[in-house]
Amino acid sequence: MSKPEPIFYEPWHAQIFALTVCLNETGAFTWSDWVDRFSATLKKHGLTKELNGGDDYFAAWLETFQALLHEKNFATPDQVAELRGLWEAAYLSTPHGDPVQLGD
């Protein structure tokens, strides 16, 4: 019996997963390092509520990813916040159904 493919409920879930796998595959960190970090984040969040594999699970994934970016000196929290703001502005100004684009 083959293992089931991961299920992503939102496009951003798949995107943050893919970014994480890409950084791992390029040698930015080991998968065991990621698992340790992500497990710690899940444990921290799991103390107050159960994670269901949806937005709350991937919010914890994103939190771990952003911390990793900072710890590995790939991006500062300010750079991440600025890019998030740019994406939010682009998303909010894009007509429904059109692809979101950052910049010109």
BAGU-615570 format. One line per 10 residues: number of its first residue (from 1); for each residue x, y, z of N, C-alpha, C. Coordinates in Angstrom, 2 decimals. Each point is the difference from the previous one (the first is absolute). Last residue first. Example, Ala and Ser with C-alpha at 12.3 -4.5 7.8 and 13.67 -1.06 7.14 Angstrom:
2	12.85:-2.25:7.08:0.82:1.19:0.06:-0.77:1.09:0.73  0.29:-5.72:-0.07:-0.89:1.19:0.00:0.90:1.20:0.00
***
This chain:
104	5.95:45.36:-10.61:-0.47:0.24:-1.36:0.28:-1.13:-0.93  -0.77:-0.85:5.40:0.77:0.92:-0.83:-0.57:0.12:-1.41  -1.58:-4.16:2.27:0.73:0.95:0.83:0.84:0.87:-0.92  -4.77:-3.00:-0.71:1.37:0.27:-0.40:0.58:1.09:0.87  -4.38:-3.83:-0.51:0.61:1.06:0.79:1.44:0.16:-0.45  -4.23:-1.89:-3.05:1.18:-0.35:0.78:0.56:1.22:0.72  -5.29:-0.45:-1.04:1.24:0.35:-0.68:1.19:-0.43:0.85  -4.46:-0.52:1.62:0.26:-0.92:-1.11:1.26:0.30:-0.78  -2.27:3.95:2.67:-0.23:-1.41:0.29:0.21:-0.85:-1.25  2.63:4.64:0.36:-1.38:-0.47:-0.20:-0.10:-1.50:0.24
94	3.66:3.11:2.44:-0.14:-0.86:-1.17:-1.45:-0.45:-0.14  1.97:2.62:3.65:-0.28:0.84:-1.17:-0.17:-0.83:-1.28  1.06:-1.95:4.31:-1.22:0.79:0.19:-0.37:0.84:-1.21  4.08:-2.52:0.02:-1.15:-0.89:0.07:-1.31:0.79:0.07  4.07:2.35:0.24:-0.21:-0.53:-1.35:-1.24:-0.89:-0.04  1.34:1.65:4.18:-0.49:1.11:-0.84:-0.29:-0.50:-1.42  1.98:-3.06:2.93:-1.37:0.30:0.42:-0.60:1.11:-0.85  4.52:-1.10:-0.66:-0.88:-1.05:-0.51:-1.45:0.28:0.37  3.24:2.89:1.74:-0.08:0.17:-1.45:-0.94:-1.04:-0.62  0.95:-0.36:4.60:-0.82:1.18:-0.28:-0.17:0.24:-1.49
84	2.93:-3.39:1.38:-1.39:-0.39:0.30:-0.94:1.16:-0.30  4.57:0.84:-0.31:-0.47:-0.81:-1.12:-1.43:-0.46:0.20  2.02:2.33:3.54:-0.15:0.88:-1.16:-0.53:-0.77:-1.20  1.05:-2.44:3.88:-1.19:0.82:0.21:-0.24:0.93:-1.19  3.93:-2.56:0.01:-1.15:-0.88:-0.16:-1.29:0.81:0.14  3.99:2.24:0.87:-0.10:-0.30:-1.43:-1.22:-0.89:-0.28  1.01:0.94:4.50:-0.48:1.21:-0.69:-0.15:-0.24:-1.50  1.88:-3.44:2.71:-1.44:0.13:0.22:-0.58:1.25:-0.69  4.31:-1.98:-2.28:-0.31:0.52:1.33:-1.51:0.02:0.18  2.97:-3.45:-3.18:-0.86:1.19:0.01:-0.25:0.42:1.44
74	3.16:-3.37:-1.06:-0.55:0.13:-1.35:-0.85:1.25:-0.12  2.57:-2.11:3.92:0.37:1.28:-0.63:-0.41:0.09:-1.47  -1.00:-3.45:3.46:1.00:-0.34:-1.02:0.49:1.24:-0.76  -3.39:0.41:3.33:1.13:-0.66:0.66:1.12:-0.35:-0.97  -4.08:1.91:-1.69:0.74:0.94:0.84:1.25:-0.65:0.60  -2.94:-2.70:-2.49:0.58:1.02:-0.89:0.86:0.97:0.79  -2.47:-3.13:2.47:1.15:-0.61:-0.66:0.68:0.99:-0.94  -4.03:1.27:2.01:1.07:-0.04:1.01:1.28:-0.58:-0.59  -3.82:-0.06:-2.70:0.49:1.37:0.17:1.11:0.06:1.03  -2.14:-4.16:-0.64:0.75:0.39:-1.20:0.59:1.40:0.15
64	-2.91:-1.58:3.35:1.28:-0.71:0.05:0.89:0.41:-1.17  -4.35:1.66:0.04:0.74:0.57:1.13:1.39:-0.62:0.09  -2.99:-1.84:-3.11:0.51:1.31:-0.44:0.82:0.66:1.10  -2.18:-3.98:1.09:1.05:-0.29:-0.99:0.65:1.31:-0.44  -3.76:0.31:2.73:1.16:-0.44:0.79:1.18:-0.32:-0.92  -3.96:1.02:-2.08:0.46:1.23:0.67:1.21:-0.33:0.87  -2.21:-3.56:-2.02:0.91:0.69:-0.92:0.41:1.37:0.51  -3.02:-2.54:2.60:1.20:-0.82:-0.20:1.00:0.74:-0.89  -4.24:1.92:0.63:0.80:0.09:1.22:1.30:-0.79:-0.12  -3.15:-0.11:-3.62:0.69:1.28:0.14:0.86:0.07:1.25
54	-1.25:-4.79:-0.71:-0.43:1.05:-0.92:0.81:1.26:0.20  0.26:-4.02:2.71:0.56:-0.27:-1.32:-0.42:1.01:-1.04  -1.07:-0.01:4.88:-0.82:-0.90:-0.80:0.56:-0.31:-1.39  1.48:1.33:5.51:0.18:0.41:-1.38:-0.69:-1.00:-0.90  -1.03:1.50:5.29:0.36:-1.07:-0.91:0.13:0.55:-1.41  1.03:2.92:4.54:-1.10:-0.51:-0.81:0.50:-1.09:-0.91  2.72:1.98:3.44:-1.19:0.80:0.19:-1.18:-0.47:-0.83  4.35:-2.09:-0.09:-0.30:0.12:1.43:-1.28:0.78:0.23  2.04:-0.65:-4.32:-0.87:-1.09:0.44:-0.34:0.06:1.47  3.14:2.97:-2.14:-1.39:0.33:-0.33:-0.97:-1.05:0.50
44	4.61:-0.79:0.68:-0.33:1.29:0.62:-1.46:0.35:-0.25  1.70:-3.77:-2.14:-0.14:-0.25:1.44:-0.41:1.28:0.71  1.04:0.31:-4.54:-1.27:-0.71:0.21:-0.25:-0.25:1.48  4.13:1.86:-1.17:-1.07:0.96:-0.23:-1.36:-0.65:0.23  3.77:-2.77:0.23:-0.01:0.93:1.14:-1.11:1.03:-0.14  0.73:-2.95:-3.57:-0.57:-0.71:1.14:-0.07:0.90:1.23  2.19:1.61:-3.82:-1.44:-0.01:-0.19:-0.70:-0.71:1.16  4.73:0.03:-0.04:-0.53:1.36:0.16:-1.53:0.02:-0.08  2.23:-4.10:-0.80:0.20:0.42:1.39:-0.62:1.38:0.25  0.02:-1.61:-4.41:-0.94:-0.77:0.82:0.12:0.41:1.46
34	3.11:1.83:-3.06:-1.35:0.54:-0.20:-1.01:-0.70:0.93  4.34:-1.69:-0.06:0.00:1.31:0.64:-1.39:0.62:-0.11  0.70:-3.95:-2.33:-0.11:-0.28:1.44:0.03:1.30:0.81  0.69:0.21:-4.66:-1.41:-0.26:0.32:-0.17:-0.31:1.48  3.95:3.25:-1.52:-0.34:-1.42:-0.12:-1.47:-0.19:0.36  2.09:4.53:-2.30:-0.15:-0.64:1.30:-0.33:-1.46:-0.25  1.30:2.70:-3.59:-0.08:1.10:0.96:-0.15:-0.52:1.43  0.33:-2.38:-4.50:0.99:-0.11:1.06:-0.03:1.11:1.03  -2.93:-1.10:-3.90:1.18:0.76:-0.40:1.06:0.03:1.10  -4.20:-2.17:0.67:0.67:-0.68:-1.11:1.24:0.75:-0.49
24	-2.77:1.93:3.39:0.63:-1.22:0.49:0.81:-0.67:-1.10  -2.58:3.70:-1.16:1.16:0.41:0.80:0.73:-1.21:0.56  -3.97:-0.90:-2.35:1.02:0.56:-0.90:1.25:0.41:0.79  -3.82:-1.41:2.40:0.67:-1.13:-0.66:1.12:0.50:-0.90  -2.65:3.29:1.98:0.77:-0.71:1.02:0.77:-1.16:-0.62  -3.01:2.35:-2.72:1.17:0.84:0.32:0.90:-0.70:1.02  -4.10:-2.08:-1.04:0.95:-0.09:-1.11:1.24:0.84:0.25  -3.52:0.27:3.14:0.58:-1.34:0.02:1.07:-0.12:-1.08  -2.53:3.85:0.05:0.97:0.04:1.09:0.66:-1.37:0.17  -3.36:0.32:-3.30:1.13:0.86:-0.33:1.04:0.03:1.11
14	-4.14:-2.34:0.53:0.89:-0.70:-0.93:1.24:0.83:-0.28  -3.27:2.02:2.61:0.50:-1.17:0.72:1.02:-0.75:-0.87  -2.41:3.62:-1.84:1.16:0.42:0.78:0.56:-1.14:0.83  -4.01:-0.64:-2.61:1.23:0.09:-0.80:1.23:0.38:0.83  -3.93:-2.66:2.42:0.15:1.34:-0.58:1.29:0.03:-0.83  -1.29:-4.00:2.13:-1.32:0.60:-0.10:0.03:1.37:-0.65  3.05:-4.67:-0.39:0.11:1.41:0.34:-1.35:0.64:-0.23  2.41:-5.18:0.74:-1.17:0.77:-0.42:0.20:1.43:0.48  3.50:-4.38:-1.28:-0.46:1.03:0.93:-1.19:0.74:-0.59  0.69:-5.07:-1.46:0.62:1.30:-0.26:-0.49:1.00:1.05
4	0.26:-5.38:1.03:-0.83:1.04:-0.62:0.79:1.30:-0.18  2.22:-4.99:-0.16:-0.34:1.06:0.95:-0.85:1.05:-0.70  -0.10:-5.23:-1.56:0.83:1.22:-0.08:-0.48:1.03:1.01  -0.12:-5.59:-0.04:-0.84:1.17:0.00:0.89:1.24:0.00
***
